[in-house]
Amino acid sequence: MSFEDKVIYQIYPKSFYDSNGDGLGDLRGIIQKIPYLKRLNIDMIWFSPFFVSPQNDNGYDIADYYAIDPRFGTMDDFDELVKKLAENHIDVMLDMVLNHCSTEHPWFQKALAGDEYYQKFFYLRDPKPDGSLPNNWTSKFGGPAWAPFGDTGKYYLHLYDQTQADLDWHNPEVRKELFKMVNFWRDKGVKGFRFDVINVIGKDEDLKDAPENVASKLMYTDKPIVHQYLKELNQSTFGQMPDSITVGEMSSTSIPNSVAYTNKDNHELSMVFTFHHLKVDYKNGQKWTKVPFDFAALKKLLNDWQLGMSQGGGWNALFWNNHDQPWALSRFGDPIHYREKSAEMLATVMHLLRGTPYIYQGEEIGMIDPNYEQISDYVDVETHNAYHELKKHGISEQDALAIIQAKSRDNSRTPMHWDSGPNAGFTTGTPWLKPKDQERINVAAELDHGEIFSYYQKLIYLRKQLPIIAKGSYQPVDLDHSQVFVYRRDYNGQTLLVISNFYGQPVTYQLPEAFQGQKAETLITNYEQNITEVPNALNLQPYEAMALKCP
């Protein structure tokens, strides 16, 4: 399976569709919505985890890698889902959390009970001679990265939540168990794997303190041994299927490392998720702030990754949205005055870049941040922690809520809007998180008289039809423009010119002389312009986007 011309759709099962009225989305709900997914014409679905889990980190704390959590359904439901998706030419990508497991997992429980074999599955360390923690690393969820290992006097490492114990990949038995589990799902017809925070599995055996003024993440991220582990994972599992598609979620990574992770000659992964471009609305690098996005920084980051990955033979996963991000439409577009046009502009920019595009559920109907009026409407633990921290630092309740409204992970976790009913057609029960704005933004209305869904259909169709989109090279054009993002794709003597106005003000854009007067075909546009010859200048409307193919 070539992944260059594929489009992947992400489903967050808890919020997609509830078939039994308990307020949580489930696998049978997804089965019921297969006709909708087929209509979009996506190739593969990445499912956020639905394995057995205490749900301390929304299922990314797995207690049983081999079982479906009963709140989402049964193994029979899963088998039926795979079969029915395959009948509609849609493949399955599962989310593999291999850096850590839940402290409720039998491995950890056996280790706690004194089983030395399983104690070697984890990073267990004695305190320092002075009684302090084994090292000075901090958890990515706040506080120290060490917790007491029962009453043994030792500590275990958890880079994330205290209930997520890091697995020690130095132990070949750990790798063997994880590879066996990946193959179990392969045997069930799974062709895609998304590997969670996979570039932090390469901790050193000697877990040294981070030097003063050095972030502890630099001590364990992108270590050279990660490449060795990924080659072994590839060879032992998905690498045995020529049509597999894999993506690694890479935390705080670099272009050279991501090239190495994804260059085909290295036999590691198909592509990587990186997040630098989604931090351009962080003040001084801090997430829990509210500032306008930095357009120049956004363009520079997209451009640097496009060029760097291309030059090294690497491959990008392209995305604006996922279950951990506020809606891009609310961050980089105008959800009030130009919801449709800015949604289509953002889609144009991302889908026509070099890489494999991912669509997050609801993006294709233009869903936006819910802007809940009170903190009690939010469920996410990170959100509540941040709210209390902001208030502790003297920020007013009103300002703290405004920051939460802009940055909470719950923004994109609100249930999918299927219709304009009280629960957005998501459930007959009480939804686990409140829908918002479903009266005007929902699937039924979008399919009846909307324009965003059909625009996505067209972008997907173009990728499958035109090799220049799937395989063409990338070059920036006029990177310094303050309002417009322009780039070109080239393949077999053809050029694709992609032009996007990122703002709500019209602008006259002067085209580069090299293009002026060339014959052109307007492949896609979110306004009515039909250009057959490249003009000297273009009058672009608010959030106007277009792609021109020149012979």
N, C-alpha and C positions, 0 to 999 in steps of 0.2 A: 504493500500500500504506500503509494507516494503521499507524503503529507503536505507537499507544497500547494496542492490545489484543493485541500480539504478545509472545511469550516467546522469548528467544534463549539458545542453549546453547553454551557454549565447549568446544571440543575442543583439547587440547594433543597434536598428532598423535604425538609421540614416545612418549607414555605411554598411548595409548588402546587399541590392539590390534595385535599383531604377527602378520602373516599368513605370514611366511616364515622365522621362527625365528632371525632375526639379533639378537633382543633389543631392537629398536627398533620402536615402532609405525609404521604406514604407511597409505597411502591405501587399499590393498586391504583392510586390516584394518577401516577405517571402513566401507567398502562392505558388508563381511560383517555389520556390526552395525546396519545401517539399520533392521531390524525392531524392535530395542530402542529406537532413537531415535524411531521412529514411535509406539511404544507410550506414550512420555512425552507425545507430542502437542505438541512444540515447533514453532516456525514457521521458525526460521532457525538456522544453525550458524555461529558465528564460529570460524574456524580460525587458531590461531597459525601463524606463517610456516613454509612448507615449500619455500621457494625455495632455489636454490643458495646455499650459505653455508659459510664455514669453521667456523661454529658457535662463534665466540669469545663470542658473547652469545646462545646458544641460538636462532640463526636470525634474530635482529634485526640481524644484520650481513650484508646481502644483497650477493652478488657477481653475481647475474644475476636481475633482476626478472621475466624472461620464461620462466624454466625451473624445473621441479620438481627439487629435489635428489634424485639417484638413490637416496639412502638411504630416501626416502619413496615413491618410485615414478616413474611416467612421466606425460607429458601425456595419454596415452590413459587412464591410470587416473583422472586428474583429470576428464577429459571424461565418463567413465563415472559417476564419483561425482556430478557435477552433475546428470547426466541421471536417475540412479536416485533421488537425493534429490527432484528436481522431481516425479517420478512419485508420490512420497509426500508431496507438498505441503510440502516443506522447502526453503527457499532457502539460498544460500551467502553468507557474509560473509568477505571476505579481509582479512588484516592488512597494511596498507600502511605501510612504514617510509620516510617521505619526508624526514625531517630529516637523515639521514645514510646513507651506503652503506659497504660493506666496502672496506678499502684494497686488496682483491683485485679489486674491480670494474674492468672495462676503462676506465671514465672516469678513475679514479684512476691506474691503471697508465699510461695514455696521458699524463696530466698529468706523472707522474714522469719519463716518457721525453722530456719537453720540449715536448709539444704545447700551445701557448699557448691554443688554443680550449678544451681541457679543463682547463687550469690555472684558467680563470675559473669552473669549476664548484665550486670549493672556496674556503675562506677561507685564502688564503696570505698571510702577512705577514712582513716583515723583523723581526729583533730590534730592541729599543730601542737608541738610540745607545750605551748603556753595555754592550750585548751581552746584556742580560737578555731574557726572553721578551716577545712582543708585548704581552701584558697579564697581569694578575694573576688571571685567572679560574681556578677549580678545576674539574676534571672531576667529574661526578656519581658516577663510580666511584673517586674518590680521586686525589690528585696533580694536577699542572697540566693545563690543558685544551689544551696545545700540545705537538706532537711535531715533530722535525726532518723537513723535507720532502726526503728523500733527502740528497744532498750539495750542495744548492743554497744552503745558508746560510739559507733561509727556513724558516718553521714552518707547519704546518697545524692548524686548529682541530678538536678532537674533544671535544664536551661529554660524551661517554660513553667507551667503551673506546678505547684508542689505535688499534685497528683499525677504528674507525667514524668516518670523516671527514665532518664536517658539510658539507652541500650549501649553496651560496650562492643562496638564493632571489631575491636582487636581480637575478640574471642571468636574463633572460626565456628563454634557451635551456634552462636547467635546468628551469624551470616547464613549458616545452613538452614536454620529454622525459618528465617525471613524469606529465603529463596524458595523454600518448600511451600510457604504460604502463597507467594506470588504465583507459583506454578499451579496451585490448587484453583485459583481464580482463572488462570489461563485455560485450564481444562474445562472450565464452565463457559468458555466462549468469549472471555474478555480479551479484547485486542489492544486496549490502551491503558496506560498507567500514568498517573500523575503522582510524583513523589514529593511529599511534603518536606519542607526545610531540609532537603537532602544534602546540601553543602555544609552542614554542621556535624555530619556523622564522623568526621575525621579528627576527633580530639587526640592530642598526644597522650601517651601512656603516663607520662609524668606531667601532672596537671599543675603547672607553675602559676604563681600569682601573675596578674597583669601588672606590668611596671606602672609607676606613678604617671598619671595623665594619659594612660593608654586604655582605651575601651576594652573590656574583657572579651567582647565578641571577636576582636582581632586575634585572640589566643586560640580560637577553635573554628573559625570560618574559612572555607576554601583551602584547607590544608592539602598538600600534594597527594596524601594517601587517599583522599576522596576519589580521585581519578582511578586509582587502582581498585577501590571498592566498586565503583560504577562499572568498570570493565568486567569485573567478576559477576556482578549482578546481571549485566547484559548477557554474558556468555552462559550463565546458569539458568536464565529464565526467558525473558521476552526476545532476546537476540536469536532464539531458535525459531522465531516466527518472522519471516521476511516482511509481513504486512503489519507489524506492530507499530504503534505510535506512542512515544513516551515524552513526558515533559517534567522537568525538575523545577520545583520552586526554589529559587536561589535567594537566600537572605544576604543582603549587603555584599553582593558579589562584584566582580570586575569583568570588563570586556575580555581580557586575555583568558581568564578562567572559563568564561561562558563559551568562548570560541572552542576551547579544549573539550568542554563538556559535550558540545554538539557537532563538532566536525566529524563527518561520517567515517573518516579513516580511523578515528580513535575508538569506535564501537562503544560509546557510552550512552548518550541520550539523543532523541530526535531534536529537542528544542528546550529552551528555558524560559521561565517567567522571571522577569526582573521588575523592580518597583521604583527605580529612581524617578521616572517621569511622573509618578503619582505623589511626589513629595514637593512639588513646586508651589503648593499653597500652604506650606509649613513655614511659620516665622522662625528664623534662626534654626531650622531643622527640627522644630518641635511640632509634633502632630496636633496637640490640643491648643491650637491657636486659630484665629480667624483673620486671614488676610486674602486679598485678591491673588489669583494665580499669576505666576511670573511667566509671561508668554515667551520671552526670549530664552529663559532657562528650559521651558518645555520643549521648544524647537531644538535647542542645542542638545538636550539629552536624547530625544528621538533620533536626531541626525547622527550623533556620536555612536549610538548603538547600531543604527542601520549600517553605517560605514564600517565600523569596527568588526561587526559580525560578518558582514559580507566579504570584507578583505581577507578574513581568516577562514572562510568556509564554514562559519557557524550559522545557526538558524534561530530566529526570534519567535517566541509566542507573542502575538499581538493582542492587546486588550486594554480597555478603559475601565471595566467593571469586574468585580467579583464579590463574594460573600463577606469580605473583610473591608470593602471600600464604600464610601458614600457614592451616590450616583454621579457619574462623570457629567451628566447633563446638568446637574445642579452646581457642579464645580467649575466647569469650563464652558458651559452654554448659558442659555437664558430660559429657565423653565417657565417663566411667567409670560413674556411677550413673544418669544420665538421658540417655543418648545419643539415644534416639528422641525423647523429649519436647522436649529442648532443640533438636534439629535442626528439629523441626516448629515450635517457637515462633519460631526465627530466620527460618524460611521465611515464616511468617505475617506477621511484622513487615515484611519487605522486599517481599513480593509484593503487599501491599495498600496500599502507599504510592503516591503519584502519580509515575509514571515507567514505564520499560520494564524488567522484570526479566531478569537474566542468571543462568543456572545454570551452574556450572562442573562438568565431568565428575566424577562420584563424589559430589558434594554430595547428589544425590537418593537415594543409598543410605547416607548418613551416614558417609562416610569421615573419618578423624581423623589427626592428626599421627603419624608412625611412631615418634618417640622412639628413633632409632637409638642403640645403646649406645656407639658409638665414632665419632670424627670421620672415620675412613677410609671409613665407610659413606656419607658425604655426597659429592656430586659437584660441586655448585654452587661456582663460583669465588668469588662474593661471600661465601659461607658460610665457606670456608677462609680467605679474607683476614680476615674478622671474627674468626674463632677465634684466629688468630695475633696480631691486634691486642689482643684481650681479654687474652690471656696476657702479652703484652708490657707491658700496663698493670697487671700484678700480680694478675690474677684467676686463681684456682686452676683447674686442669684440669677439675675436677668442676663448678665454677660456670660456667665458660666453655661446657662441653658443655650444661648446663641451659639457658643462654641460646640456644645454637644450636638445641636441640631445640624451643624455643618460637618461633623467628623465621626459621628457614631457609626459603628459597624451595623447597627440595627437598621440604618437607612436602607440598605439593600436587602435586608432580611425580611422586610415586610412581606406578607403573603402576596403571591402573584394575583393580579387583578383580572379575573375572568369575566365578570360582568359588573353592572352598576349597583347590585344589591348591597344590603347592609354589611355583609362580610365579604364583599367583592366576588361572590360565587366560589370562594376558596373552601368554605366549610359550612355545614349546617349547624355546627356547634359554636363554641366560643374560640375564636382564633388565638393562638399562643402569642401573637403580636398583632396589634390593630392595623388593618388596612387604612389608607388615607387617600383622598382624591379619586377614589374608584368611580365616583359618579361621572367623571369626564374622561379618566384614563383607564381603559380596560380593553381586554381582548375583543369582546363582542363589538364594541364601538369602533375599535381600530380596524377590524376586518370588514365592518359595514361601510364606514366612510372615512377611515384614516388614511394617512399616506406614509407613515414610518415603516410599517411592516412590509409593504410592497417595495419600498426603497431597499430594505435589507435583502429581500428576495432577489432584487436586480443585482445587487453587489455580489451575492453568492453565485448567481448565474454567470456573471462576467468572469469571476475567478475560475470557474470550471471551463469556460469557453475560450479564454484568451491566455495563452502561455506567457505573455508579457507580464501579467499580474502574478502568476504563480512562480515564474522563473526569472523574470527580468532583473537587471542590476538596479541599484538605487544611487541617485546623485541629488544633492540639494540644489535648489535654485534660489538665489536672492534670500539667503538665510537671515539677513539683517532687517528685513521689512518689519515695521512695528505692528502691523495688523494682519498680514497675510502670510500663510504658510504655503510654500510652493516646492514641489519636488518632481523629479522625473524618474521614470523607469525605462530601461532600454533592453531590447531583445531582438535579435535577428533583423537589425536595420530599422526596427520600428521604435517610436518613442511615445511614451504616455506622459502627459503633463497634467499633474494634479494640483489644483489651485483652490485654496480655501480661505475664506474671510472668517477670522476667529471672533469677530465682534459684531455688535448690534448696530453699528454705524456703516452706511455705505462707504465705499472707497473706490477710487479710480486706480487701477493697478497697471503700471507700465510693463508690458511683456519684454523679456530679453530679445534683443535684435535678432539673434540666431533663429528664433521661432516665427518672427513676424512675416506674414505673407504665405506661410506654409499651408498647404491643404490640411484640413483637420476633420475628424469625426468626433462629435460630442457623444461619448460613451454613456455618461450619466451626469445629471445635474439635478439639484433640488429646486431650481427655478425653471423658467420656460426657455432660457437662452438655448438656441441651437446654432452652434458655430461651425461653419464649414471651411473657414479660412482664418488662421490666427491673426487677430488684429494687432495694431500697435499698442492699444490700451483696452482694458476691460473695465466696465462699470459694474462693480460687484455689489449686490444687495446685502442687507444684514445676514450674516451666517451663510452666505452663498458658497456652494462648493461645486466643482465640476472636474471632469476628467476628459482631456482631449487626446485622441490618438492621432499622431502624425505619421505619415507613411515613412 
